[in-house]
Amino acid sequence: MAKPILQLFVNGNSPTSVEAIGMLNGICKEDLKGTYELEIIDIQLDPDRAEEAGIMAIPTLIRKWPLPETRLIGALSVKTRVLTGLGLVMSYT
């Protein structure tokens, strides 16, 4: 698999944002083992980036590479959902 390029849009230290950051950091450490690029964008600090990306809900995880770009929107608390969205496991549902 190509090295994933990820962007995570969060809203400060909100509970769902903190949970998403924790989940994604765990996945990056355990499953991607350092072969990724991750950018965390706080919409409070950089609202223009959120607008440019068309962010409508927080948290939003965007896999920029490999193409096609994919987005996971909302709670990122279920590891298999995040892994499937990143294309790291097959979905059987």
C-alpha positions in Angstrom: 0.0 0.0 0.0 1.2 3.5 -0.7 2.1 5.7 2.2 -1.1 7.3 3.4 -1.3 11.1 3.6 -4.0 12.0 6.2 -5.6 15.2 7.4 -7.7 15.3 10.6 -9.9 18.3 11.1 -10.8 18.9 14.8 -12.5 21.5 17.0 -10.0 22.4 19.8 -10.2 20.1 22.8 -13.8 19.0 22.3 -14.4 15.4 23.6 -15.0 14.0 20.1 -11.9 15.7 18.8 -9.7 14.4 21.6 -11.1 10.9 21.0 -10.5 11.2 17.3 -6.9 12.3 17.8 -6.3 9.5 20.3 -7.8 6.9 18.0 -5.9 8.1 14.9 -2.6 8.3 16.8 -3.1 4.7 18.0 -3.8 3.5 14.5 -0.8 5.3 13.1 1.5 3.8 15.7 0.1 0.3 15.7 -1.2 -0.3 12.2 0.7 2.1 10.0 4.0 1.8 11.9 5.4 5.2 10.9 4.6 4.9 7.2 2.2 7.8 7.0 1.9 11.6 7.0 -0.6 13.1 9.4 -1.7 16.7 9.7 -4.0 17.7 12.5 -5.9 20.9 11.7 -7.8 22.7 14.5 -10.7 24.7 12.8 -10.6 27.2 15.7 -7.0 28.1 14.8 -7.2 27.7 11.0 -10.9 28.2 9.9 -9.8 29.1 6.3 -8.3 25.5 5.9 -11.6 24.0 7.0 -13.5 26.2 4.5 -11.1 25.4 1.7 -11.5 21.6 2.4 -15.3 21.9 2.5 -15.5 20.7 6.1 -19.1 20.5 7.3 -18.8 18.4 10.5 -16.1 17.7 13.0 -14.1 15.6 13.3 -13.4 14.8 9.7 -10.6 12.5 8.6 -9.4 12.9 5.0 -7.2 10.4 3.3 -5.5 12.5 0.6 -3.3 9.7 -0.7 -3.6 7.2 -2.2 -6.3 8.3 -4.5 -9.3 8.3 -4.5 -9.6 10.8 -1.7 -11.8 9.5 1.1 -13.5 11.2 4.0 -14.6 9.8 7.4 -17.0 12.2 9.0 -18.1 12.2 12.7 -17.0 10.1 15.6 -13.9 8.1 14.9 -14.2 5.9 17.9 -14.6 2.5 16.1 -11.2 1.3 15.0 -12.4 -1.1 12.3 -14.5 1.8 10.8 -11.4 4.0 10.6 -9.2 1.2 9.2 -11.8 0.3 6.6 -12.2 4.0 5.7 -8.4 4.3 5.3 -8.5 1.2 3.0 -6.5 -0.9 5.5 -9.1 -3.7 6.0 -11.9 -5.0 3.9 -15.4 -4.3 4.9 -17.7 -7.4 5.0 -20.9 -5.5 5.7 
